[in-house]
Structure formats: structure tokens, C-alpha cells
Amino acid sequence: MKNETETSEDFTPVKTGHEVIADYVRTLDMSPGVYRMLDSQSRVLYVGKARALKRRVANYAKPTGHSPRIARMIRETASMMFLTTRTETEALLLEQNLIKQLKPKFNVLLRDDKSFPNILVSDTHAFPQIKKHRGAKKEKGSYFGPFASAGAVNRTLNQLQRVFLLRNCTDAVFESRTRPCLLYQIKRCSGPCVGHISEADYKASVTDAVRFLKGDSTDLQRQLAEGMAAASEAMEFERAAALRDRIKALTNVQSAQGINPQGVKEADVIALHMEGGQACVQVFFIRANQNWGNRDFYPRVGPDIDEPEVLEAFLGQFYDKKEPPRHLLLSHPVESMDLMAEAMAGKRGGKVEILVPQRGEKAELVDGARRNARESLGRRMAENQAQGKLLDGLAGAFGLDAPPKRVEVYDNSHIQGAHAVGAMIVAGPEGYLKSQYRKFNIRGDSLTPGDDFGMMKEVLTRRFSRLLKEDPDRETEAWPDLLLIDGGAGQISAVKEIMDELGVDDVPFIGVAKGIDRDQGKEEFYVPGKSTFALQRNDPVLYFVQRMRDEAHRFAIGAHRAKRSKAVSATPLDDVPGVGAGRKRALLAHFGSAKAVARANLSDLTAVDGISEGLAQKIYDFFHDQA
């Protein structure tokens, strides 16, 4: 990269729109790079790349000939920033990084960016384990994936257990077994923990499983059939029956995977459907000639954006931290096919071919993905329409000025004040926005155990203090239109006190209490300055509120249990500098308890694997200073 021109800081614009942009064109050359369009408050409106910055930016300087979206973006532009790069591919990668980082409102944004699970066959043990793996591939072994979802991995693992009888228990459980577990009894494991299979035979099963995951199922099935015939001839009927069961299970696995293309060994099939200003991208994962599931995505798009731009933005953001496969089969061409292929090859470390197939098996795969995208978007639009009606009903029932676009629901969870956690869930026109859920570890040392009012005060103080700091002008979608509080008059009084202190007087809040006999369906609603009221038992809005409250309760309970579980496993060793999870396990395994570690002398501590003399001294000093 060469240089960055932050003209927005040096130049106070007196003009806006295409006239401002025209002034920048005079300062640019034909270098490749990335440009940012900013509004009058220096907020990034749009990030784009260019093979030649001067030519691309000059297009925006024209007063006419733009789509409504681009024309609106140009009108709001008050300044620009530029970053030149050495190559066009570098500009493409930089554009993708900046879009994910800055989330400009005129760019296509991928909302769901979760990692995908893999299957790991470990190779650090004489009897390798087969298991689900998500995240960085740091553990030694063979990885197979990605799979579209945890469910797809779990189904495949269950099927592989039936066929190859590989263990899925941890090494610690494996070492502690004295008799076979239930999986052995139901013929899902060969029982290597208690010696029911030799190391050589188990490794042969692992080799077969790896061959299957690599796509060698035909040869594997043939070899199993030959082995079954040989066992029958030798009158080893028990072995023949076992091989017969494996062949049957293997056939079931293949049929359960659905469409398994013969001519496509490794590819992601990516299809886009757009309708009514919304988009759905469907991705099918093909590995080892097997369909390993599909996932749908709903990127944020504008009303007048075209398919190539949406698909290019999706590819850039989707593969930002994922390794692309050998082939990408697309439903539409993207603007810069050559640059995208080069960028993908850099991420993969090998050639990546991007195709828009027109005939044959590849085209059939894309057509199937496109059909799924169309059907998924249709379902989502129907669900959004129903959700919109419920939000309209919510506004009518509670006297709001307009249907809320963001509803925040709050709840607390604790056991007699211990491990207290506050929780916030978010709902809107598209349903639950789980990426925006938040949990709050209650910090108030002065709170009386079980003080729900005090907990709610702390949660809302932290939430709205941060909002006021980060977005005082309320220009983002982070501000709620309605708060639902799990509680009655006391909780609402606590909320009102906090909102008054913070000067937030335009966010309505409502308390939801269980009502008479804490009976679901008899909920009572509390609004400041109004009498308590209830809704009809069969009112859809009541069911909607119940579902949101229950979702908040579920999330709060989950956060509380996680905090309690972590506290139960906590030891004084967690506070010793230099002692991480691995060394903590080694110390506890060697001494049996944290108390025994605290009483140990230096020579005993240095006898533990991974504990140097220097670290042993730190551990010794830590506990003796505490005494």
C-alpha cells in the first residue's frame, strides 16, 4: 500500500454532492485503490474499490444518470477519503475488510458471519477420537468440512459411529473407563477403552472412516462386500454379520445425504434470489462428492441494487475468514470475476475457479440452490409480514405512536442473589436479533442479595449510559423503541428512576407481571402514570409478549447457569500469574486439589510437567503471600 489521503480532516466543504466529488477528481490519478464517502459528520456512507480511482470517482461527479440509491448517497456526501494500493486485488481485499469493520449504510452487508463446524479425526492418541470441531484448527488431526450446521455434523457423526464404531469420548474419559459404556452396548462404538478391539483393527476402522469422508465410498463398500464374502466362506459368521451391518449403515449414510453429485468433488454452490428489496443467498457445501448441508443468508441490500454487486459483496465478506473450496459455482456473474478468483486463490493457497454454469450437473446444482433461495426468501417475507402485524398490534395495545422497530426485553436471574446476571434480548420486524442479545454480570457490591430492583437499575444504567455516550444524537438503530421489563410496579418504579436520572424521557417502558396466581394468560401490564391493565386471553399480542418474555427468561437462565458453572470450577489457581488452563489441569492432576497445591513446597511444584523453577517460585510466593 502507498499512502492514505485523509482529505476530510484538511478540507471543510462548502458544497455537497457531486460538486464536492468533482473537486476530489482533480487530485486523483489512475492508481487502483479504495475510496470512502463520508457525510457532514464524517460518518462513512459507502466504501468502494476501483481499478482506477480517478475514473471511478469521476462517475459520481456527474449530476445525472444515477440510480435513486446512488443519487441519495451522492447528495449526502460531504467529503471523501482515499487509499491507493499496489494491485487491484489488494484493493478488493481492503474494500472487504473496511466494509466489515465500518458497516457503511449504503453497502451490502452480510449479517450472519458465524463459523462453520468441521469433523475432526484426532491423531494424538493410539485410538483416535472422532468429534465435532468449531473454530481455529489448532488441534492435530484430519479436518473434514465445513458442514452447514451443527445438526449436519451431528447427523454425520451418528451415521459414522454406526458404520465405523469410532469413539467420541474425551481422552480423560477414555483413560478412566473400566467397563464399556452404553455406546458399545448399542453398537455405536467398538469398545477400545477396555480392549474389545486391537489397536491395529481400530486404526483400520479410522482409515476407512477417513476414506469415506474423502469420498472413497464406492471402493470402501466393495472392499467391505469382499470381506463379508470371505468371512462367510471361512464360516466366520459373526464377522460376516458385522460387515453386513456396516455395509447397510454405509448405504443409509449415502442415501441420507441427499443429492451427491458425481462430477463435483469440492465446491460451494452459491445462489442469489432478490425480491421486494430483500435478498437471500443460499450456500450448499459439496465436499468429497457429498452434500454436507446448506445455509441461507439474508444480506442487507437496497431497493435498486443489482445481483452482481450483491453477490460480489457476499463473497468478499463470507470468505473473509474462511478458506474457499476449489470451485465456486454461482447463480450470477460478479463484477470482477478475475480479481475475485485471484483474491480467493490467495486465501486458499491454491487455484480457485469461479464459474456460472449454464448446463450439465453443475447447472443443476445451481438451479437447486436458486430454488431454495427463492423459497427461503418467500418464507421469510411471509414471517416478516406476520411479525409486522404483531408489532402493529403491540403499538395499538400499548398506545405507542408507531410500531416499534426495536423492542428490548430485560430479565434477571440468580439464586438467592448468587451469580446474578441481567439479560437483554432484542426483537424487531425480522424476529429475534440474537446477535444483539447482551448479558450483564451484576457488579454492585452494595446490593442486597436478591435485590431485583437494584439489579434492574444497574443493568439499565449501564445499557443507557453507554448508548448516550456512543450515540447521543440517536442516529443509529441501536436505540430501542420500547422496553419490556419482567416485573410489576416495583420494577417499573426502579426503571423510571434510572431513566429520569439519565434524562431519557422518550423511550416507553412497560412492566409485564404474571398476574393472579402467576397464571400464564393473566399477565398484568404496568405503565408509568396509568392504571394496571390486561389483554384478552386469546389476543395474539398477548401471546407475542409472552414469547418475548419467555425468550428473555431462557437467555437469562442460560447466562446464569454458565456463570454458576464457571464459579463452581474456579480455584485459587485461576488468579496465579502464568498458570493457564493447561498448567492448572496438570497441577490439579498431580496434587489432587488446589489446597494441596497451596501447601506444596518448591521441589514438589517443579516435579509437575510444564512447571519451571521460575513458575514454581511464583506459585509458592502467591499462596504464601495470601496466607
C-alpha positions in Angstrom: 0.0 0.0 0.0 1.2 3.5 -0.8 -0.5 6.3 1.0 -3.7 7.5 2.5 -5.2 10.9 1.8 -7.5 11.9 4.7 -8.9 15.0 2.9 -11.9 15.0 5.2 -9.7 16.4 8.0 -7.9 19.1 5.8 -10.9 20.3 3.9 -14.1 22.0 5.3 -16.6 21.5 2.5 -18.8 24.4 1.5 -20.5 22.3 -1.1 -22.1 18.9 -1.1 -22.9 16.1 -3.5 -21.4 15.8 -7.0 -19.7 19.2 -6.8 -17.7 18.2 -3.8 -16.8 14.9 -5.5 -15.7 16.8 -8.7 -13.2 18.7 -6.6 -11.6 15.4 -5.5 -11.4 14.0 -9.0 -8.8 16.7 -9.9 -6.4 15.4 -7.2 -6.6 11.7 -8.2 -4.7 9.6 -10.7 -5.3 6.2 -12.3 -4.0 4.1 -9.4 -6.0 1.3 -8.0 -7.4 1.8 -4.5 -10.3 2.2 -2.2 -12.5 5.2 -1.6 -14.8 6.2 1.3 -17.7 8.6 1.0 -18.5 10.5 4.2 -21.3 12.7 5.3 -21.2 16.1 7.0 -20.4 14.4 10.4 -17.6 12.2 8.9 -19.7 9.0 9.1 -18.8 6.6 6.4 -21.6 6.3 3.9 -20.0 3.9 1.4 -16.8 2.0 0.8 -15.8 1.1 -2.8 -12.9 -0.2 -4.7 -11.6 0.9 -8.1 -9.2 -0.3 -10.7 -8.5 3.4 -11.4 -9.6 5.8 -8.7 -9.9 8.8 -11.0 -12.2 7.1 -13.5 -14.4 5.5 -10.8 -14.8 8.7 -8.7 -15.5 10.8 -11.8 -18.6 8.7 -12.4 -20.0 10.1 -9.1 -19.2 13.6 -10.1 -21.8 13.5 -12.9 -25.0 15.3 -11.9 -27.4 12.8 -13.6 -27.6 9.2 -14.6 -27.6 7.6 -11.2 -30.0 5.1 -9.6 -32.1 6.5 -6.7 -29.8 4.8 -4.1 -26.6 6.2 -5.6 -28.1 9.6 -6.1 -29.1 9.8 -2.4 -25.6 8.7 -1.4 -24.0 11.4 -3.6 -26.3 14.0 -2.1 -25.2 13.1 1.4 -21.5 13.1 0.6 -19.6 15.9 2.2 -16.1 14.6 2.0 -14.1 11.6 0.8 -11.0 9.5 1.8 -8.8 7.5 -0.5 -6.3 4.7 0.0 -4.1 3.7 -3.0 -2.9 0.1 -3.3 -0.3 -1.7 -5.4 -2.7 -4.0 -7.1 -6.4 -4.3 -7.9 -6.6 -7.5 -5.9 -5.2 -5.7 -2.9 -7.9 -3.0 -3.3 -10.6 -5.7 -3.4 -9.4 -7.3 -0.2 -9.0 -3.9 1.6 -12.6 -3.0 0.5 -13.9 -6.2 2.0 -12.1 -5.5 5.3 -13.3 -1.9 5.6 -16.9 -2.9 4.8 -16.9 -5.5 7.6 -15.2 -3.0 10.0 -17.2 0.2 9.2 -20.6 -1.3 8.2 -21.5 1.7 5.9 -25.2 2.2 5.3 -25.1 2.1 1.5 -23.0 -1.1 1.2 -24.4 -4.6 1.1 -23.8 -6.1 4.5 -23.7 -9.8 5.5 -25.4 -10.0 8.9 -24.7 -13.6 9.8 -20.9 -14.4 9.9 -20.7 -17.4 12.2 -18.0 -20.1 11.8 -19.0 -23.4 10.4 -18.3 -26.7 12.2 -16.0 -29.5 10.9 -15.4 -33.1 11.8 -12.0 -33.8 13.4 -10.3 -37.2 13.5 -7.6 -36.7 16.0 -4.2 -38.3 15.6 -2.7 -37.7 19.0 -3.9 -41.0 20.6 -3.4 -44.6 19.8 -7.2 -44.9 19.5 -8.2 -41.7 17.7 -11.3 -39.8 18.6 -13.9 -38.6 16.1 -15.7 -35.4 17.1 -17.2 -32.1 16.1 -14.9 -29.1 15.9 -15.5 -25.4 15.5 -13.0 -22.5 15.4 -9.3 -22.4 14.7 -7.7 -25.7 13.5 -5.1 -25.9 16.2 -5.6 -29.5 17.3 -3.6 -32.1 15.5 -5.6 -34.4 13.2 -7.6 -34.6 10.0 -10.3 -32.0 9.4 -13.3 -32.5 7.2 -15.8 -29.8 6.4 -17.2 -27.2 6.5 -20.7 -28.5 7.4 -23.6 -26.2 7.1 -24.7 -26.6 10.7 -24.1 -28.4 14.0 -27.1 -30.6 13.1 -25.5 -31.7 9.9 -22.3 -32.6 11.7 -24.2 -34.5 14.4 -26.1 -36.5 11.9 -23.0 -37.4 10.0 -21.2 -38.3 13.3 -24.1 -40.6 14.4 -24.0 -42.3 11.0 -20.2 -42.7 11.1 -20.5 -44.2 14.6 -22.9 -46.9 13.3 -20.6 -47.7 10.3 -17.1 -47.5 11.7 -17.7 -47.8 15.5 -15.2 -45.0 16.4 -15.2 -43.5 19.9 -16.3 -39.9 20.6 -15.4 -39.7 24.3 -12.6 -37.5 25.5 -9.2 -38.8 26.3 -9.8 -38.3 30.0 -13.0 -40.4 29.9 -11.3 -43.0 27.7 -8.5 -43.5 30.2 -10.8 -43.7 33.2 -13.2 -46.4 31.8 -13.1 -49.9 33.4 -16.1 -51.3 31.5 -17.6 -50.3 28.2 -20.2 -47.5 28.0 -23.7 -47.5 26.6 -22.5 -46.7 23.1 -20.7 -50.1 23.0 -23.9 -51.8 24.1 -26.0 -50.2 21.3 -23.2 -50.9 18.7 -22.1 -47.4 18.2 -18.5 -47.9 19.5 -16.1 -50.9 19.3 -15.0 -50.5 23.0 -11.3 -49.7 22.6 -11.3 -48.3 26.1 -11.5 -51.8 27.6 -9.6 -53.7 24.9 -12.5 -55.1 22.9 -10.7 -54.2 19.7 -7.0 -54.2 18.9 -5.1 -51.1 18.1 -4.4 -52.3 14.5 -8.1 -53.1 13.8 -9.2 -49.8 15.3 -6.8 -47.9 13.1 -8.1 -49.8 10.1 -11.6 -48.5 11.0 -10.2 -45.0 11.3 -8.6 -45.3 7.9 -11.9 -46.5 6.4 -13.8 -43.5 8.0 -11.2 -41.1 6.6 -11.6 -42.7 3.2 -15.3 -42.3 3.4 -15.0 -38.6 4.4 -12.7 -38.1 1.4 -15.3 -39.6 -0.9 -13.9 -43.1 -1.5 -17.2 -44.7 -0.5 -17.5 -46.9 -3.6 -14.2 -48.7 -3.2 -14.8 -48.9 0.5 -18.2 -50.6 0.0 -16.7 -53.0 -2.5 -13.9 -54.0 0.0 -16.4 -54.5 2.8 -18.5 -56.7 0.5 -15.4 -58.8 -0.4 -14.6 -59.1 3.3 -18.1 -60.2 4.1 -18.0 -62.9 1.4 -14.6 -64.1 2.6 -15.8 -64.3 6.2 -18.8 -66.3 5.1 -16.7 -68.8 3.2 -14.5 -69.2 6.2 -17.6 -69.7 8.3 -16.8 -66.7 10.4 -20.5 -65.8 10.6 -20.2 -63.3 13.4 -17.6 -61.2 11.5 -19.7 -61.5 8.3 -22.8 -60.3 10.1 -20.8 -57.3 11.5 -19.6 -56.4 8.0 -23.1 -56.8 6.6 -24.3 -54.3 9.2 -21.6 -51.9 8.3 -22.5 -52.1 4.6 -26.1 -51.5 5.4 -25.3 -48.5 7.6 -23.0 -47.1 5.0 -25.8 -47.3 2.4 -28.1 -45.5 4.8 -25.5 -42.7 5.2 -25.2 -42.2 1.5 -29.0 -42.1 0.9 -29.4 -39.7 3.9 -27.1 -37.2 2.4 -29.5 -36.4 -0.5 -28.0 -35.1 -3.7 -24.5 -36.4 -4.0 -23.0 -35.1 -7.3 -20.8 -37.4 -9.2 -18.9 -34.8 -11.2 -18.3 -32.2 -8.5 -15.8 -33.3 -5.9 -15.3 -30.0 -4.0 -17.4 -26.8 -4.4 -19.6 -24.2 -2.7 -22.8 -23.7 -4.7 -23.9 -20.1 -4.1 -27.3 -18.9 -5.5 -29.0 -15.5 -5.0 -32.7 -14.6 -5.2 -33.9 -11.0 -4.8 -37.5 -9.8 -4.4 -39.2 -6.8 -2.9 -35.9 -5.1 -1.9 -34.7 -8.2 0.0 -32.2 -10.9 -0.8 -31.5 -14.5 0.1 -28.2 -16.2 -0.7 -28.3 -20.0 -0.4 -24.9 -21.8 0.0 -24.6 -25.6 -0.5 -21.4 -27.3 0.7 -20.2 -30.1 -1.6 -17.1 -32.0 -0.3 -15.8 -35.4 -1.4 -18.7 -35.7 -3.9 -21.1 -35.4 -0.9 -23.7 -32.8 0.1 -22.7 -31.6 3.5 -25.7 -29.3 4.0 -26.8 -25.9 3.1 -27.3 -22.5 4.9 -29.3 -19.4 3.9 -28.2 -15.8 4.4 -30.1 -12.6 4.2 -27.6 -9.7 3.4 -28.8 -6.1 3.9 -29.5 -4.7 0.4 -31.1 -1.6 -1.0 -34.1 -1.4 -3.3 -32.2 -0.6 -6.6 -29.1 -2.7 -6.2 -28.3 -5.4 -8.8 -27.4 -9.1 -8.4 -23.7 -8.9 -9.4 -23.0 -6.3 -6.7 -24.8 -8.2 -4.0 -23.1 -11.5 -4.9 -19.6 -9.9 -5.0 -20.1 -8.2 -1.7 -21.4 -11.5 -0.2 -18.4 -13.5 -1.5 -15.9 -10.9 -0.1 -17.5 -10.9 3.4 -18.4 -14.6 3.5 -14.8 -15.8 2.8 -13.1 -13.1 4.8 -12.0 -15.6 7.5 -13.0 -18.9 5.7 -10.9 -20.9 3.3 -12.7 -21.2 -0.1 -13.0 -24.5 -1.8 -11.5 -25.4 -5.2 -14.7 -24.3 -7.1 -17.3 -21.7 -6.5 -20.5 -22.3 -8.6 -22.5 -19.0 -8.8 -26.0 -18.2 -10.0 -24.9 -14.8 -11.3 -21.6 -13.4 -12.5 -19.9 -10.9 -10.3 -18.3 -7.6 -11.4 -14.7 -8.6 -11.1 -14.5 -12.3 -11.7 -10.8 -12.3 -12.3 -10.0 -10.2 -9.2 -12.3 -12.3 -7.0 -10.7 -15.6 -8.2 -7.2 -14.2 -7.6 -8.2 -13.0 -4.1 -9.8 -16.4 -3.3 -6.7 -18.2 -4.5 -4.6 -16.1 -2.1 -6.8 -17.2 0.8 -6.8 -20.8 -0.2 -3.1 -21.0 -1.2 -4.1 -22.6 -4.5 -6.2 -22.1 -7.6 -9.9 -21.3 -7.1 -12.2 -21.5 -10.1 -15.3 -19.3 -10.1 -18.0 -20.5 -12.6 -21.5 -19.5 -13.6 -22.5 -22.9 -15.2 -25.1 -22.9 -17.9 -25.6 -26.7 -18.5 -24.9 -30.1 -17.0 -24.7 -31.3 -13.4 -23.1 -28.0 -12.2 -26.0 -26.0 -13.6 -28.5 -28.4 -12.0 -26.8 -27.8 -8.6 -27.0 -24.1 -9.0 -30.7 -24.3 -10.1 -31.5 -26.3 -7.0 -29.7 -23.7 -4.8 -31.6 -20.9 -6.6 -34.9 -22.6 -6.0 -34.1 -23.0 -2.3 -33.1 -19.3 -2.1 -36.4 -18.3 -3.7 -38.4 -20.5 -1.3 -36.5 -19.4 1.8 -36.9 -15.7 0.9 -40.7 -16.3 0.4 -41.0 -17.9 3.8 -39.0 -15.1 5.4 -41.1 -12.4 3.8 -44.3 -14.1 5.0 -42.9 -14.4 8.5 -41.8 -10.7 8.4 -45.3 -9.7 7.4 -46.8 -11.6 10.3 -44.2 -10.1 12.6 -45.1 -6.7 11.3 -48.8 -7.2 12.1 -47.8 -8.2 15.7 -45.7 -5.1 16.1 -48.7 -3.0 14.8 -50.8 -4.8 17.4 -48.3 -4.0 20.1 -48.3 -0.3 19.2 -52.1 -0.3 19.4 -52.4 -2.2 22.7 -49.8 -0.1 24.5 -50.7 3.3 22.9 -47.4 3.8 21.0 -47.0 6.4 18.4 -45.8 3.9 15.8 -45.0 0.2 15.6 -41.6 -0.4 17.3 -38.7 -1.4 15.1 -36.6 -2.5 18.1 -38.1 -4.0 21.3 -35.7 -4.7 24.1 -36.8 -7.2 26.8 -35.0 -7.3 30.2 -34.8 -10.0 32.9 -32.6 -11.0 35.8 -31.5 -14.5 37.0 -29.9 -15.5 40.3 -30.2 -18.0 43.2 -30.6 -16.0 46.4 -28.5 -13.2 44.9 -25.6 -15.5 43.9 -24.1 -15.5 40.4 -26.6 -12.7 39.4 -26.9 -12.0 35.7 -29.0 -9.4 33.8 -30.1 -10.3 30.3 -31.4 -8.3 27.3 -32.9 -9.7 24.2 -33.9 -7.8 21.1 -36.9 -8.3 18.7 -37.9 -6.4 15.6 -39.6 -6.8 12.2 -37.3 -9.7 11.3 -37.9 -11.6 14.6 -35.3 -12.1 17.3 -32.0 -10.4 16.7 -29.8 -12.9 18.5 -26.5 -11.3 17.5 -27.6 -8.2 19.6 -28.5 -10.1 22.8 -26.5 -9.0 25.8 -25.8 -10.3 29.2 -24.7 -8.2 32.2 -22.7 -9.6 35.1 -24.1 -7.8 38.1 -21.3 -5.9 39.7 -23.0 -4.0 42.5 -21.2 -4.9 45.8 -23.6 -2.9 47.8 -26.7 -4.7 46.5 -28.6 -6.8 49.0 -28.7 -10.5 47.8 -31.8 -11.0 45.8 -32.5 -7.2 45.2 -34.2 -7.5 41.8 -34.9 -3.8 41.7 -31.3 -2.9 42.3 -30.1 -5.3 39.7 -32.5 -3.9 37.1 -31.3 -0.4 38.0 -27.7 -1.5 37.4 -28.4 -3.2 34.1 -30.4 -0.2 32.6 -27.9 2.3 33.9 -25.1 0.5 32.1 -27.1 0.0 29.0 -28.3 3.6 28.5 -25.2 5.3 29.8 -23.3 3.5 27.0 -26.0 4.4 24.4 -25.8 8.1 25.5 -22.0 8.0 25.2 -21.8 6.2 21.9 -24.8 7.6 20.1 -26.1 10.8 21.9 -27.9 12.0 18.7 -29.7 8.7 18.3 -28.8 8.3 14.7 -28.2 4.5 14.7 -30.7 1.6 15.1 -29.2 0.8 18.5 -31.8 2.9 20.4 -34.9 0.9 21.4 -38.5 2.0 20.6 -39.9 0.0 23.5 -38.7 -1.7 26.7 -40.4 -4.7 28.2 -39.5 -5.4 31.8 -40.1 -8.7 33.5 -41.8 -7.4 36.7 -44.5 -5.3 38.2 -44.9 -1.9 39.9 -41.6 -2.1 41.8 -39.5 -2.9 38.7 -41.2 -0.1 36.8 -40.5 2.4 39.6 -36.9 1.4 39.5 -36.7 1.8 35.7 -38.4 5.2 35.8 -36.0 6.4 38.4 -33.0 5.5 36.3 -34.5 6.9 33.1 -35.3 10.2 34.8 -31.7 10.4 36.2 -30.3 9.8 32.7 -32.7 12.2 31.0 -34.1 9.6 28.7 -37.8 10.5 28.6 -38.9 9.4 25.1 -38.4 5.6 25.3 -41.6 3.9 26.6 -41.3 1.0 29.0 -43.8 -1.5 30.2 -43.8 -4.0 33.1 -45.0 -7.5 32.4 -46.2 -9.3 35.6 -47.6 -12.8 35.9 -50.8 -11.6 37.5 -53.3 -13.5 39.6 -51.9 -16.9 40.8 -48.9 -16.3 38.5 -51.1 -17.9 35.7 -49.9 -17.5 32.1 -52.6 -15.7 30.3 -53.5 -13.4 33.2 -50.5 -11.1 32.7 -50.8 -7.6 34.0 -49.1 -4.7 32.4 -47.7 -1.7 34.2 -47.1 1.7 32.5 -46.0 4.8 34.5 -48.9 7.1 35.2 -51.5 4.6 34.1 -53.7 2.0 35.8 -52.7 -1.6 35.6 -54.4 -3.4 32.7 -54.6 -6.8 31.0 -55.2 -8.1 27.5 -57.8 -10.7 26.4 -56.5 -14.3 26.9 -56.8 -15.0 23.2 -55.2 -11.8 22.0 -52.3 -12.5 19.6 -50.4 -9.6 21.1 -50.5 -11.2 24.5 -49.0 -14.4 23.1 -46.4 -12.3 21.3 -45.4 -10.6 24.6 -45.4 -14.0 26.4 -43.0 -15.4 23.8 -40.6 -12.4 24.1 -40.7 -12.6 27.9 -40.0 -16.4 27.8 -37.1 -15.8 25.4 -35.6 -13.3 27.7 -36.1 -15.7 30.7 -34.4 -18.5 28.7 -31.5 -16.3 27.8 -31.1 -15.1 31.4 -31.2 -18.6 32.8 -28.6 -19.8 30.3 -26.3 -16.9 31.2 -26.8 -17.5 35.0 -26.1 -21.3 34.6 -22.9 -20.6 32.6 -21.7 -18.1 35.3 -22.5 -20.6 38.1 -20.8 -23.5 36.3 -17.7 -21.4 35.9 -17.7 -20.4 39.5 -18.1 -24.0 40.7 -15.0 -25.0 38.7 -13.0 -21.9 39.8 -10.0 -22.4 42.1 -7.4 -20.0 43.6 -5.1 -21.3 40.8 -7.1 -19.1 38.4 -5.5 -16.0 40.0 -1.9 -17.2 39.8 0.0 -15.3 37.1 1.3 -17.6 34.4 -1.0 -20.5 35.3 -3.3 -21.1 32.4 -5.9 -23.9 31.8 -3.3 -26.5 30.8 -1.0 -25.9 33.8 -4.0 -25.7 36.1 -5.1 -29.2 34.9 -1.5 -30.5 35.4 -1.3 -29.2 38.9 -4.7 -30.5 40.0 -4.0 -33.9 38.4 -0.6 -34.1 40.3 -1.7 -32.8 43.7 -5.5 -33.6 43.7 -6.7 -30.2 44.9 -5.9 -26.5 44.9 -5.4 -26.8 48.7 -2.7 -29.4 48.2 -1.0 -27.1 45.7 -1.1 -24.2 48.2 0.7 -26.5 50.8 3.3 -27.8 48.3 7.0 -26.9 48.6 9.1 -25.7 45.7 10.6 -29.1 44.9 7.1 -30.7 44.7 5.9 -28.0 42.4 8.9 -28.3 40.0 8.1 -32.0 39.7 4.9 -31.2 37.8 5.2 -31.4 34.0 5.3 -27.9 32.5 6.1 -26.1 35.8 9.5 -24.4 35.6 11.5 -23.3 38.6 10.6 -19.7 38.0 6.9 -20.5 37.8 7.1 -22.8 40.8 8.5 -19.8 42.7 5.6 -17.6 41.6 3.0 -20.2 42.7 4.8 -20.7 46.0 5.0 -16.9 46.6 1.4 -16.4 45.6 0.0 -18.8 48.2 2.3 -17.9 51.0 1.7 -14.2 50.4 -2.0 -14.9 50.7 -1.6 -16.8 54.0 
